[in-house]
Amino acid sequence: MGADSSSLALFSLLATGIIVANYAWRRSFRSQAPFPPGPPGLPVLGNVFDIPVTEPWKAYKRLGEKYGDLVHLRVLTQDLIILNSHEAIKDLLENRSQNYSNRPHIPANVMVDFTWGTPFLPYGEEWKTHRKIFQQAFRSENIAWYQAVQLMKTRELLRNMCDSPTDIERNFRSYTTAISMAATYDYHPAPRDDPMVHNLKVLADVGVSLLSPAKSAMFAAFPFLMYLPSWFPGATWQRTADVGRKVIDWWLTTPVQNVKDRMADGPISPCLVGDALSRINEKHAGADNMIRLIRGAAASSLLGASDTSDSVLQVFVLAMVLYPDVQRHAQAEIQAVVGSERLPDFSDRLNLPYIEAVLRETLRWHPVLPFAIVRSVTNDDIYRGYSFPKGVPIIPNLWAVAHDEARYPDPSSFNPGRFFDDKGSLNDDTVSYVYGFGRRVCVGRALADTTLWSAIANLLAVFSFEAPLDETGKPVKIVPRFAAGFISHPEPFPVKVTMQMEAQKLVSLLRTDD
């Protein structure tokens, strides 16, 4: 840590002359319309100190409360605009989606070669082809097959929880990864120590590290940092990038080739790669490029789905520990509707409205992608009289939308009751905004939704999650904290997992399925 700090201080001094010149050049060109309001910045540095490393979504929301839902910041020479309201996000990212569907240049993507990733592709033909691959694979006629896989993997999750109740994070990652791998490659990983699962975790960790807001800002301000050798003091990011490049090379070749080999031997189960490969003729021109796109789309699908869903389930457990009354209410509904002779399945979903509300509140209480992914403006634009210049990064603060006091009274509390109307029916708020807006909305949201619902309903049918007791016999006080990476998951917290008395028979049935 000390080496990083001293090196960055040296780099800052070396770059000051360049920054000052660039800053002066930028200030000489002013739009006729002003930027949205924002905090005054320091000379040269701008608003560097207005962007905290921990929980920046809260800081941006506070800026919105002071300056309005459109907030302009300048970090060194880079302007950016924060959107802190559902209205502003929808107006721009949906109603003006043609101008707000692009991505800014993210230096770390080039350094580690994440440029193939669907979320980071610029708006254009390659991105459209990725989307088409997703839409064809996850079409309605394949949903029944995917749900059968989800139920099978849910049973595996319950067995793993029985065997290793303290290893929650690993169990959740195994569950979400297994579903994603089946849906993407028709691959069913081993319950423990699967090499494909290991490589996925390595890739996810590299992405979270190098694509964090702090690292992205550092590389944007000092691009030469990306070209330092890995042996240079403090350049730990280069060693991380070296690991990432090796794993990416494997991900973009081996899994798709394995699917091709199995397809040559006979039919395989529905999956994204199999569906896409069946649509191309390798003898035609452009087949090699199409296979390249399939590789990128498949790896993107797997990486995005498994890591985000895993984090959502961690948020769910944290909420159950902190709000035991909510947990008891949900368990009572399952007992009343499903009973203790079987486990919940998708046929029960419409009859379990409180479980539905728990899922919605989990997504709202802490969106695991609090900023979605940064957009950029394609062409100069004016919105509400303010300038949105071409290329300026746009950061949609989804956490601020989810914690809007006007829409969600007492937003910091976990309260599934907020999703019921006066007649006791579920309202129309499905918190769909957590899956994005406009042309960049998550294509796999339906699969993610059923993956999460199946896990939450079945976990509540079998287990209870509680705060452990301290030496005085009182529950340990837990303060919820969340990581500020690209995907925001709860920081580690203590939890006691117990099996419900009524679930003993269900667990014995699970054992007979082995």
N, C-alpha and C positions, 0 to 999 in steps of 0.2 A: 504493500500500500504506500509505504514511504517512497519507494523507487518510482512508482507511478506519479506521485504528487510532484516530486522534484523534477522528473523528466518533463511533465506537462508545464511546469513553471518555466523551464528552459525553452521549451518549444514556443511558449507564449511570447517570450522576449524576442526570439528569433523572428516571429511572424508579425510583430507589432507594426513594423514599417509598412508591410504589405497591407495589413488590415486598415491602417489609417488612410492609406491612399485609396483603397477600394471604397471605404466608408465615405470619403469626400466625393468620390466620383458618383456614388449612388445618390448622395444628398443633392447633387447638382441637377438631378432629373426628378421632377415632382409631378405627380398626377394632378390634373385639374381638380379631381375630387380627393378628399382626404382619406387616409386610412381610418378604420374604426378607432374609437378611443382606447386608451390603454395606459398603463403606468409609465411615468417618465423614466427614461433610461439614463444610464451613465454615458459620458462621452466614450466613444469607441466600443465599449463593452456592451452598451445597450441594456437589455433586461436580463442579462445572465443570472443575476441574483434573485430574479423573480420566478425562476424555474427550479423548484426544489427537487432533490433526488428522491425523497420519500413521498409517496401519495400525492403526486403532482395533480391528479384529477380534482382533489379537494382545493388545492391552491388556485387552480384555474376557475373553479366554481366561485371561490371568494372574490377573485378579480371580476367575474361576471356580475356579482352582486353589487360591486362598486362602480363598474364602468358600463354595464349593460351586457346583453347576451352575445354581442360581437366584441371581441377583445383583440387588439393588435399588440404584438410584441416584436421586438427586434433583438436578435441574439448576434452580437458582433455585426456582421454585414447581412445577416439573413432575416428578412421579414417573415412573419407567420401570423395567421389569424385563427383564433379559437372560437368555435361555435358552441355556445353554452345552453341552447334551448332546442326543443323539438321543432319549433316553428322554423327557426333559421336553418337547421339541418335539413328539414324536409323541403323548404323553399329552394335551397341550393342543390343538394345532393339528389333530390328526386325531381322537383319541378324544372330544374335547369341541369339535369343529369348529363346532357351532351357536353356541357362546359366544365363539369365537376366530377368526371369519372376517371381522370388521369391520375397517375402517381408521380410524385416528385422523384428526382434522382436521389437514391439512398446509397451513399458511398460504401457502406459496409456490405451491401449486396454484391458489389463488384469485387470487393476484396476477398470474400469467401465464396463467390460464385453462387449466390442465391437468385441470380437474374432470371432463372427459369421458373421461379415460383409464381403460381397464378396470382396470389394477392399483390405481387410487386410488379407484374407486367404492366407496361403502359397500355392505355386504352387503344386497341388496334386489332388487326386481323389475328395475330397470334393469341391474344387474350380471348377474342371471340371464339376461336377454335377450342381453347380450353373449356370455355363455358358450354359449348355444344357437346363436348365429350361428357361433361358432368350431367347435363340435362338428359342425354340419351341413356346413360347408365342408370340414373335414378328415376326413370319414368315409372308411371303408376303400376304397370303390370309386374314390376320387379319388387314392389313394396312388400307383398306377402312373403316372398322368399327372405328378404332382409329381416322382417319381423321374426320369422322362425329362427334365424341365426341369432338375433338379439335375445330371444328367450333362452336359447341354449347357452349363450355366453352369460346371461344373468344367473342361471343356475350354477355355472362355474364360479361366478363372483361370490355367491352365497357360500359355496363350499370353501373357497379360499378364505373368506371372512371367518368361517368356523375354525379353520385350521390355524390362521394367523390373524387374530382380531386386532393386534396392535400394529400390523403392517398395512394400514389403511391406504396410504398413498400408493404403495406398490400394487395393492389389490385393484384399486381404481384404474391405475394406468394399464394393468394387464387386461382389464375388462374393456375399456374404451379402445385400446390398441387392437385387441382381438376382433372386435366388431369392424373396425376400420380396415384391418387387413383382409378380413373375409369379403367385405364389400368392394374393396379395391383390387385385390389380387387373388381372391378365392384361396387365401392362405390361412391356416389355422395354427397359430403358434403354440409351442409347448407351454404348459402352465408356469414353468419357472425356467429362467436362464436361456431363453430362446435368442439366438444370434440376431434375428431380424428385429426383435423387440429392443435388444441392446443397441443396435445401430440407430434405431429410431430415436431412442433417448439421447444418444450422443448428438445427433443432428438437432434435436429440439433444444438441448442445452446450449449448443453453439449459437443457434438463432436467438434464444432469449438473451444470451450474453452480449452478442454483437449488435443486435437490433434494439437494445434498450434506448429510451430517450436520451439518456446521458451520453452513451457512446455515439449515437447518431449525431448529436449536436457537436461532439468533440471532433468527429471526422469531417463534418460539414465545415467547421470553422478552420480546421487544420488538416487539409487533405493529404499533406505530405506524410502524416503519421501512418497512413495506410501502406506506405512504401518503405518503411523502416525494416531492416532485417530482424528476424525473430530473436537474434542474440543481443539486440540493442537493449540497454538497461531500461526497464519499465515497459517495454513493448510486449506485454503479456497477451494483448489481443492478437498479435501475429501468430503466437503459438496456438491460440484457440482457432484461428482461421486455418492453420495448417491441418489441424485435426478435422475441421469441417470439410475442407476440400477433399480429403481422402474418403470420408464417409459419403459425401455427395456423389463422388464418382461411382461408388458402389451402388447407391440408390438409383442412379439414373441408367444403370445397365442391368444388374443382376436380377432384380425382381420381375421386370417385364420379360426378360429372356426366359425365366423359369415358366411364366405363364405361356409363352409361345411354345415352349417345348412340351408342356402338358397338353395344349390344344392340338398339337401334332399327333398325340397318342389317342385322342378321343375327346368327347364333350366334357366341359367343366361347368361348375355351377355359375350362375349369373354373377358378374363382377364388372367393375369399371374397365379394367384393362382388357378382359376377354371380349366385352361388348365392342370396345373401340377397335381392337385388332381385327375383329370379324368384319368390319366395315371397309377395310382397305385391301387393295390388291398390290402385293409387293412387287409385281412386275411393272406397275405403272410408274410414270414419272411422278416424283413428289412423295413416294411411299416412305423413303428414308426420313424426310422431314416430318411426315405425319407420325412416324414412330417416335421421333425425338419429342414431338409435342405430347404424345401419349405418356411418355416417360415423365415429363415435367408435370403434367396434369395429375397423374397417379400419385407421385410423391407429394405433391401439394395437398391433395385430398387427404392422404393419410396423416401427414404432419399436422394439418390444421384441425382435423376432426378429433384425433386422439388427445392432443394436448389441451385443447379448450374444454372438451367434455370432462376430462379427468379433473381439471381445476374447478369446474362447476360442481362436481360431486363433493369435492373437498369443502366448498362453500356451504353446501347443503348440510354436511355433518357438523360444521362449526355452528350453523344456525340451530340445529337440533340440540346441541349441547347448551347453547345460550338461552334457548326458548323451549324448555321442557313441556310447557302447556300446549304449545303448537304440536310437538311430537305426540303427546298423548291423544290430542284431538284427531290427528291423522291416523294413528293406530286404531282408535275406536271406530273410525269410518271403515277401515279395511276389515276389521272384525265383523262389523254389521253387514257389510256387502259381500265379502269373499268368504268369511268364516275361517276356521282353523284346519280345514281338511285339505286345502289346496293353496297354491300360491297365486297371486294376481297375474293376469295376463291381459293382452290388449282388448279382449272382449269386455273387460270390466271398466275400461277407462271412462266411458260416459257416465257410469254410475259412481264414480269416485271424484266428485267435484272438488273436495277439499284437497286431495292429493294434487289435482290440477293446479289449484291455487298455490300450494306449497312449491311446485315447480316454477310457476310464474314468479313468485316472490323470491325464490333462490336466484333466478336470473336477474331480477331487478335489484335486490339488496346489494349485490356487488357484481356488476358486469365484469367478467374476466378479461374482456377486451375493453377497458374503460375508455379508450380513445379510438376504437375501431382501428383502421389503418389510414394513415395520412393521405389526403387527396391533394391534387394541385390544380390550379386554374389553367384551362387550355388557352383561352383568349381573354384579353382585358374585359372586365365586367364592372358594373355599378350595381350595388344592392343597398337599398335604403339610403341612397345618397353617398355611400362610402365606396372607395376604390378597392377592387379586388384585381390586382395586376396579374398578367399572364405569368404563370410559373410559381406564384406564391403558394406555399404549403397551407392547407386547410386542415385543422385538427378538430374533428367532431367529438366533443366531450360527452360521450354516452352516459358516463357516471352522473354528470350534472342533470341530464334528462331523467335518469332513474331516481334522482334525489331532489326533484323539483317539488318544493313544499306545496305549491298550488295544486299540483296533480296528485301528489302522494303525501298527505299530512303525516307528520312525524316520520320522515323517510328513513331515518337511521334505525328504526325499529323493524324487526322482522314480523310482519303481520299479514298472513295470507287472507285475512278477512277483508282487506281492501279490494279484493277482486270479486266481491259479491255485491249485487245490487240490493235494493230495499226489499225485494221479494225473495231473497235468498238464492238467486240464480247467479251463475258466473256472468260477469260483465264482458264487454267486448275488448277489454285491454289485454291483449296476449303478449305484451312487452316484445313485440316483433322487432322493435328498433335495435335490440341487442344483437341481431343477426345482420345489421347493416341497412343501407338505404340505396335506392335507385338501382343502377345497372350493376353495382358491385355487391348487391345483397348476396348473402351466403347461399349458394345453390344446394348445399347439403343440409339445410336447416331442418327439413322434414326427418331425415335420418338421425340428426343430432337430437331432435325433440323426442323421438321414440326411444332412442338409446338412454336418455336421461330419465324419461318417465318410467321405463321398465326397471331401472336400477333403484330409483327412489321408492317406488311402490313396493318392491320386493324387499329392500333393506328394512323398510318400516314394518313389513309383515313379520320379519324374523328377529330383528335386533332393536335394542335401545342404545342411544348414545348419550353419555352423561359426563359431567365434569368429575374427575376423581376427587376423593376426599383428602384434605390435608391432615396434619398430625392432631388437630383438634376435632376432627370429625366433620368439618364443614367443607362444602364444595370449594375447590380451588377457583380463585377469581381469574377469569380469562378475559383479556382485553383483545378484541379482534384487530389484527394487523394484517396488511396485505402487501405482497411484494410488488415493486414498481417496475417489473420487467415488461417486455412486449406483451406477454400474457400474465395477468395478475392473479396469483393464487394466494390462499391464506398462508401466513407464516406458520411454522409448526406450533401446534397447541396440544395440551394434554387432553386425552379422551379415554373414557372407560366404555368398552363395548360389551354389552351383556345380551344373552339370548332370552327372548321372551318365553315365559312358561308355556304359552299356548303353541309355541313354534317347535317344541321338542319333536313332535310327530312329523312335522314338515321336514325337519333336518334329517330324520331317519330315512324319509323318502328320498331326499337328495342323495344320500349315501348309496341307496340301491341303484341310482342312475349312473353311478361311476362305471 
